[in-house]
Amino acid sequence: MADKKELEGIVAEIENGVATLHLSEEKAKELESPSFIELPQVGKKIFQGDVIGSIETAKSVENIKTPVSGEVIEINSELKDHPELATEDPLGKGFLIKVKL
């Protein structure tokens, strides 16, 4: 079973030293339909509590804060053309990034 950490609506599911970050179900409902998602680059070192990106909606821009520290090893490139995946399927196709701890 994966370990979980959460910070301000961003959940990290940790398995085998890799954390997959996604929106919590509550945050996904709150943000509704994002129009743009900014994510960090692969290779970037991130630290727990850092702002690592943002999610833009028609109503607001929300910062993405990481609940874990490590190195970004993958970003969800699907979100560039389909940012709505982050709220429609946060636990699946809508993951944000993967981080090597």
Secondary structure, 3 states (H helix, E strand, C coil): CCEEEEECCEEEEEECCEEEEEECHHHHHHHCCCCEEECCCCCCEECCCCEEEEEECCCCEEEEECCCCEEEEEECCHHHHCCCHHHHCCCCCCCCEEEEC
